[in-house]
Structures are given as C-alpha cells and as structure tokens.
Amino acid sequence: MRTHVVDHPLVAHKLTTLRDQDTDSPTFRRLADELVTLLAYEATRDVRVDDVTITTPVARATGVKLASPKPLVVPILRAGLGMLDGMVRLLPTAEVGFLGMIRNEETLEASTYAERLPDDLSGRQCYVLDPMLATGGTLAAAIRFLVDRGADHITAICLLVAPEGCKRLEEELADLTIPVTIVTAAMDEKLNEKGYIVPGLGDAGDRLYGVAH
C-alpha cells in the first residue's frame, strides 16, 4: 500500500479553512469540493488510457482517451457524497457506484448496510471517496468489498488520514496482490480516545450536512 500526501500550497490553504470550527456548512461543502478536485488530479495519474489518433484543424495527431472498462468512483455514504462532485468534475466519464458503511461507535468495526455496485468489477480501476481515514476499519472493509468483486486497482481519496488508520489498512490488506494507494491532503498527528483524528476537522459528515438525529 502506498500513501501519497499531496504537498501543494492551494491544498494546504483550503484544508486550513476546512479545519476551522467557524467555517459554516455551505463554505465547508464548497471547499471540500474544490479540495477533492485537486486531490483527484494527483490520484488519477495512473488512470488507464488507450492511444487514439485524431485530426486537428492543422494535422493528424496522437493522443489518449480513458480505457475501457471505465473507472468506477465509489463514495462511501454518507460523508463520501460530499466528495463526489469534485471527483466527477475531473473524471466526468467515470461510472459511479455507492457503498453504505457504518461504524459501531463501541467496537469501531465497520459493516455494510447498502450498496449499488456492479456484481462483477473484473478489470476495473476504483476510486474510493472517504473524507477521513481514522481507525481504518471502514475503508479497509470497503476496499476488501471491491476486491472481492474483482477490482484490480484501487485508489482511495481522503481529506485527512491518521497514522493508526494507515497502519491498520496495511495490516488488514497485506494479503492483497493488487495496487492500493491512499491520496490525502494531510497525515495528521494521531487519534483521540473516541477515534477522532487530531487535530482533524471534526465529523466530516456533520460538517457537510449538519447533525442528523
């Protein structure tokens, strides 16, 4: 597993505002959207392409187009939805699937409660959207779910990651033979006793959409 922390002043600038507790939900959503597009630029460096020949107004030229099967973007509900527009803006021809996972706040274990994905993902590159890689349980379960359906190349885009989450991912996915990459804006300090990233930005879902009771 490879972890890539995107080092760019615009990424750092937008992340700083996201962290600020005084940033309201509309501003948070807009900045998260913009930040995901910047992260997606880095995350798609290995997207598969085919050579193609075109005709310009001046001459024939060679270029590339996205290969088939198309990449699959998979936001993890609900907070991952806040990253979807920013991702498909950069990758508009990708297909989108949905994966609903919930974490037990006592055991911190993740389970699947909903999914809308192809049954067969053989030969597919998947881009998983999950704002916070905290304990790692949810993302590990999501990646395993996709691999079990045949995905052969997975990149996860996270706004923030914690060292504990990365370590758990490496341990739980050590048996996988496919490439797995984590692309993030920052590697934070640690998790607190409640499993939240420190300094973090709080609960991404709540900050995107408000508290749902």
C-alpha positions in Angstrom: 0.0 0.0 0.0 1.2 3.5 -0.9 0.3 6.7 0.9 0.7 9.9 -1.1 0.3 13.2 0.8 -0.3 16.0 -1.7 2.1 18.8 -1.0 0.7 21.9 -2.6 0.0 25.4 -1.2 -3.6 25.5 -2.5 -4.3 22.1 -0.9 -2.9 23.4 2.4 -4.8 26.7 2.1 -8.2 25.0 1.6 -7.5 22.4 4.2 -6.8 25.1 6.8 -10.2 26.7 6.2 -11.9 23.3 6.4 -10.3 22.6 9.8 -11.5 25.9 11.2 -14.5 25.3 13.5 -16.0 28.6 12.5 -16.4 27.5 8.8 -20.1 27.0 8.1 -21.5 24.1 6.2 -22.1 25.8 2.8 -18.4 27.0 2.8 -17.2 23.6 4.1 -19.0 21.9 1.2 -17.6 24.2 -1.4 -14.1 23.9 -0.1 -14.3 20.2 0.2 -15.5 20.0 -3.4 -12.5 22.2 -4.6 -10.0 20.2 -2.5 -11.2 16.9 -3.8 -10.7 18.1 -7.4 -7.1 19.0 -6.5 -6.5 15.6 -4.8 -8.2 13.8 -7.8 -5.7 15.4 -10.1 -2.9 13.5 -8.2 -5.0 10.4 -7.7 -5.6 9.8 -11.4 -2.0 9.9 -12.5 -2.3 6.1 -13.0 -5.7 6.1 -14.7 -5.6 3.7 -17.7 -5.7 5.2 -21.2 -5.6 3.9 -24.7 -3.8 5.6 -27.6 -6.1 7.4 -30.1 -5.5 9.3 -33.4 -7.4 12.5 -34.1 -7.4 15.2 -36.7 -6.7 18.8 -35.5 -7.5 21.8 -37.7 -3.9 21.6 -38.8 -2.8 17.9 -38.9 -3.3 14.4 -37.6 -2.2 13.9 -34.0 -1.9 11.1 -31.5 -3.3 11.4 -28.0 -5.1 9.3 -25.4 -8.6 8.5 -24.1 -9.7 6.8 -21.0 -9.6 3.0 -21.4 -12.5 0.6 -21.1 -13.9 -0.5 -18.8 -14.4 3.0 -17.4 -13.1 3.9 -14.0 -15.6 3.5 -11.1 -15.9 6.2 -8.5 -17.3 4.8 -5.2 -18.2 7.3 -2.4 -18.7 5.8 1.0 -22.1 7.0 2.4 -22.8 9.5 3.7 -19.8 11.8 4.0 -18.3 10.5 0.8 -21.1 12.0 -1.1 -19.7 15.4 -0.3 -16.6 14.5 -2.4 -18.4 13.1 -5.4 -19.0 16.3 -7.4 -15.3 17.3 -7.0 -14.2 13.9 -8.3 -16.5 13.6 -11.3 -15.7 17.2 -12.4 -12.3 15.9 -13.2 -13.4 12.5 -14.4 -16.8 13.1 -16.0 -16.9 9.8 -18.0 -16.4 7.6 -14.9 -19.2 5.5 -13.7 -20.4 5.9 -10.1 -21.3 3.3 -7.5 -22.4 3.7 -3.9 -21.3 1.9 -0.8 -23.0 2.4 2.6 -20.9 1.5 5.6 -21.5 2.3 9.2 -19.1 2.1 12.1 -20.1 0.7 15.5 -19.0 3.5 17.9 -18.2 1.0 20.7 -16.3 -1.7 18.7 -15.2 0.7 15.9 -15.9 -2.1 13.5 -17.5 -1.3 10.1 -20.3 -3.2 8.4 -22.1 -2.7 5.0 -25.7 -1.6 5.1 -26.3 -0.6 1.5 -24.6 -1.0 -1.9 -25.2 -0.1 -5.5 -22.3 -1.6 -7.5 -21.8 -3.9 -10.4 -21.7 -7.5 -9.4 -18.5 -8.0 -11.5 -15.7 -5.5 -11.2 -13.1 -7.5 -13.0 -10.5 -5.3 -14.7 -11.9 -2.1 -13.1 -10.0 0.7 -11.5 -11.9 2.0 -8.5 -11.6 5.4 -6.8 -13.0 5.3 -3.3 -14.1 8.6 -1.6 -14.0 8.7 2.2 -13.2 12.0 3.9 -11.5 10.7 7.0 -9.2 7.7 7.3 -9.3 7.5 11.1 -9.3 3.9 12.6 -9.2 2.4 9.1 -11.9 -0.1 9.7 -14.4 1.4 7.3 -12.0 1.9 4.4 -10.4 -1.5 4.9 -13.9 -3.1 4.7 -14.8 -1.1 1.6 -11.6 -2.0 -0.3 -12.0 -5.6 0.6 -15.6 -5.5 -0.7 -14.5 -4.1 -4.0 -11.6 -6.5 -4.4 -13.9 -9.5 -3.6 -15.9 -8.3 -6.7 -12.9 -8.3 -8.9 -11.5 -4.7 -8.8 -7.8 -4.9 -9.7 -6.6 -1.3 -8.9 -7.8 0.8 -6.0 -7.1 4.4 -5.1 -8.7 6.0 -2.0 -9.0 9.8 -1.8 -9.2 11.1 1.8 -9.2 14.7 3.0 -7.2 13.6 6.1 -5.6 10.4 7.4 -4.3 9.3 10.8 -1.2 7.1 11.2 -3.2 4.5 13.1 -5.6 4.2 10.2 -2.8 3.8 7.6 -1.2 1.1 9.8 -4.4 -0.8 10.1 -5.0 -0.7 6.4 -1.5 -2.0 5.7 -2.1 -4.9 8.2 -5.6 -5.8 7.1 -4.9 -5.6 3.3 -1.4 -7.2 3.5 -2.6 -10.3 1.6 -3.9 -8.3 -1.4 -1.9 -8.6 -4.6 -3.4 -5.5 -6.3 -2.1 -1.9 -6.0 -3.8 0.2 -3.3 -3.0 3.9 -3.0 -4.2 6.4 -0.5 -4.1 10.1 -1.7 -4.7 12.7 1.0 -4.2 16.4 1.9 -2.5 15.7 5.2 -1.2 13.0 7.6 -2.4 14.2 11.0 -0.9 13.5 14.4 -3.0 10.8 16.0 -6.4 9.5 17.0 -8.0 10.5 20.3 -9.7 8.1 22.7 -13.0 8.5 20.7 -11.4 7.5 17.4 -11.4 11.1 16.0 -8.4 12.4 14.1 -6.3 15.0 15.9 -6.2 17.9 15.1 -8.5 16.8 12.3 -11.6 18.8 11.4 -14.3 17.1 13.4 -17.0 14.9 12.0 -16.9 15.4 8.2 -20.5 14.2 7.7 -21.9 16.6 10.3 -19.9 19.5 8.9 -21.0 18.8 5.4 -24.7 18.2 6.0 -25.4 19.1 9.7 -26.2 16.8 12.5 -28.8 14.1 11.6 -30.8 12.8 14.5 
